[in-house]
Amino acid sequence: MANGERFHEDVMTAASRAFPLGTILHVTNVATGDSVDVEVTDRGPWDKRYGLDLSRSAFLALGFKSRQGWGWVTVKKVS
């Protein structure tokens, strides 16, 4: 990852082009209200249609299905 660490899909992390590495974000699933805090550890996603690329564990914790691939979320900077 861009922060120099190895990626682990079971850690609550995200890739972002808009937020600096190390930023903690509060991400909420718009449909369910489920939310998680993630740390920005990488750059991306490179497809400009998407604002964040969440680790698998963060995506599933938000209530999304693994085959879904994407979903609507709100993002708030915590630190």
ABEGO torsion letter per residue (X at the ends): XAAGBBBBAABBBBBBAABBBGBBBBBBBAAAGBBBBBBBABBOBABAABABBBBAAAAAAAGBBAAAGBBBBBBBBAX
